[in-house]
Amino acid sequence: MSMRFDVKIGWVFCFGLIACILSFSSIAESYGHGLGYEIMPPEMLGSKLVSLEISSDTWPDEYTKEIVFSLFETDTGINVENVTYFVMLTKQNEVLFDVTEQRDDGTFILKLHTTESDQITVEESGSDFFGSLFDSGEVVNVKGNAFSSGGLYEFKVIITTGDNYSNVLSPPLDYDVGISFLDKTSYSINDINFGQQELGIITYYDLINDDFTYDQNKKMITYSMPFDWSEENILVTSTMHQEIIIPKTFGDLMIESFSANVNGLQVQENVLTIDDFSPQNRLVHLVLNQNDLLKISKAIDGFPNKMDFSIMPSGDSLPLTTMTENAQFKINLSWAPQSIESGSTVVFFFEIFDAFLLDRQVSVGHDFTILHDDERIFQSSGISNDVVQSMIEFDVPDDVTGVITLQFEDLNGSDLADAVFPVIVDRIGVEQTSIPAWIKNNAGWWATDQIDDSTFVQGIQYLIQEGIIVV
């Protein structure tokens, strides 16, 4: 048993292909969550204990999902031979296919291939071009566009023979297995200050519901996904992991820390971590362990069968923070006054920390540039202070408004030590947005049939194009 466990761990880390999450449950509608593979509780097969091992991966590419079922003796780790598997896949409460296969070596390999066809086809007991990570050549290939998305895949696995095909098990070994594959969704918003931005959600659990919103006043992201809050399910759920993708061009969400509510309850700050190592996006990881889920479930009145998320900045809106492209330096940026206006003077304050020195504030040389509409409007070079905040004073030109880009480059002489901050001049508050007088007139005229529908719609289209109405 222990030997098999170590071999499997080595295989997983060697290939670095943990792209999906597994679980097991004794109930049919499982929403369990594991860490790359799972071993089911032992069952009796005749006079010996056996266990079912399930592993999964995206192999060889994002269009293929591989699931491997192996029945082995719990004490020795040796595979049970002559096993008959019945496997049925259900996704979003719809049965997609079922298949019955015999395996002399006790290992059943299933590959789900994404195609454009609405029809699901099953090719039994054959090898495909890529083969498998396992030696066995017997692979069941299932094809269809139903496998294009990730989320929760629910398998019913019934084993009817073991040791010998004539040894029909009564009752058979019966398992319900929930396997979660990574799924990514993207959402385009038109922010009144930063313009068009694309936020994203990566889920390592179930599919996200169609209710994503972004509140510009609160700078809050909200969405939900299916979740079974029963204690039976939570006890077989190790973790629940989500990632929020934020473009680094969206300055309002480049803040130092976030808070999160789950089903209206604020969770501890340590469930959120920020990954700024990508030059294009930051990832906010939200990870709830089993204890977190149990605490939330006890505070919920009833079981709504979904998990509601709200993620928003915590504390002050400053400083903004990010990492350099080479992941060595972290930069914190703030300014005074906080409301930057055209024709005014603003002082930018910044600190540079070395991640390789456990975020110790350091003194390093750097180039500093301010861009507006891709044109350089300010440039300086200097050495940061390693004790107090460094300062740069900037006179904002009268004709500069909207997004300006603050760019730190060549930190400590490295071409890859760059970082960028988008900042707003003449910020528009959502609550300050006013409807033009002519739109109000149009609405009145339309209500009294003095103008036609087409003319009124043109006015609405204008409000959408200008970002006054955000769809």
Number of C-alpha atoms within 10 A of each C-alpha: 13 11 9 13 12 10 10 15 12 11 12 16 10 9 9 10 15 17 18 26 27 27 27 27 22 15 12 14 16 25 28 29 31 21 14 21 23 21 18 18 15 15 15 12 19 12 6 11 15 24 23 24 16 23 22 26 24 20 20 14 9 14 15 19 23 20 17 19 20 20 25 23 19 22 13 13 16 15 20 24 20 19 25 23 23 16 20 17 18 17 16 13 10 9 12 15 13 14 15 14 15 21 21 16 17 21 27 24 23 22 24 23 23 19 17 11 11 10 11 17 13 15 14 15 17 11 15 14 5 8 16 19 15 11 7 14 14 21 22 20 20 21 20 18 16 18 21 16 16 22 25 29 21 26 23 16 20 18 22 21 23 25 18 13 16 10 13 15 14 10 10 13 19 13 20 20 27 28 30 27 23 21 21 18 15 13 12 12 18 20 18 19 21 18 14 14 16 14 18 18 21 21 24 26 30 26 23 19 13 9 10 16 13 20 12 18 9 11 12 17 18 17 17 19 18 18 19 18 21 15 13 14 20 24 14 18 23 17 20 21 16 21 21 21 21 21 18 21 21 21 20 19 20 25 20 18 21 18 19 23 15 17 18 14 15 14 18 12 13 10 15 19 15 17 14 21 17 16 17 13 18 21 20 20 17 21 16 21 14 16 14 16 20 16 12 16 18 13 11 13 7 10 13 14 12 14 18 19 19 19 22 19 20 13 11 10 15 17 17 22 23 25 25 22 20 15 19 18 25 22 20 19 21 18 18 12 12 13 11 20 20 16 14 13 15 19 16 18 17 20 22 24 21 18 14 10 11 8 13 15 21 17 19 18 17 19 17 20 16 21 16 15 12 9 10 12 17 14 13 11 13 14 14 21 17 15 11 11 16 17 16 13 12 15 14 18 13 10 7 16 18 20 22 20 21 20 16 20 22 18 24 14 12 12 11 14 20 22 24 24 22 20 20 19 18 14 16 12 11 15 8 7 12 8 11 10 9 10 16 12 11 20 19 14 14 17 13 10 10 11 14 13 11 10 12 17 14 13 16 16 12 13 16 14 11 12 18 17 15 13 8
